[in-house]
Amino acid sequence: MAEVTNKVGRRKAAIARVFVTPGKGEIKVNGKDYKEYFTVPQFQKVVVQALAQINQAENYDVKVNVCGGGFKGQAEAIRLGIARALVEINPEDRVALKKEGFLSRDSRVVERKKPGRPGARKRFQFSKR
């Protein structure tokens, strides 16, 4: 049985469970090919960045279950999960992935709406009379 490495990646409200196995380079997101799931080329590039950084895109199959958030958050959550799994498989790749920032969890999230206001920081228009 092939060695399966699974890790979790998060970004904004998106959570991605990533399963990495030795294979021939297939990436499936929620049962679909990643190019079919992410139709925007920018997000497709984000998903494969960690694999491309260490030149291992053709050596691993990746299966992802992702939920929550939007497409951008999901793509970045997948990138973090893949990077974490690759480091667990080969700790020597850590330096290259860390240098590009793929192992850092981006903790920025949307600020909550405050009571009595139209948004998080916006005020209602001031009226002098």
Stockholm file with secondary structure:
# STOCKHOLM 1.0

chainA/1-129         MAEVTNKVGRRKAAIARVFVTPGKGEIKVNGKDYKEYFTVPQFQKVVVQALAQINQAENYDVKVNVCGGGFKGQAEAIRLGIARALVEINPEDRVALKKEGFLSRDSRVVERKKPGRPGARKRFQFSKR
#=GR chainA/1-129 SS CCCCEEEEEEETTEEEEEEEEESSSCEEETTEEHHHHCCSHHHHHHHHHHHHHTTCTTTEEEEEEEESSCHHHHHHHHHHHHHHHHHHHCGGGHHHHHHHTTTSCCCCCCCCCCTTSSSSSCCCCCCCC
#=GC SS_cons         CCCCEEEEEEETTEEEEEEEEESSSCEEETTEEHHHHCCSHHHHHHHHHHHHHTTCTTTEEEEEEEESSCHHHHHHHHHHHHHHHHHHHCGGGHHHHHHHTTTSCCCCCCCCCCTTSSSSSCCCCCCCC
//
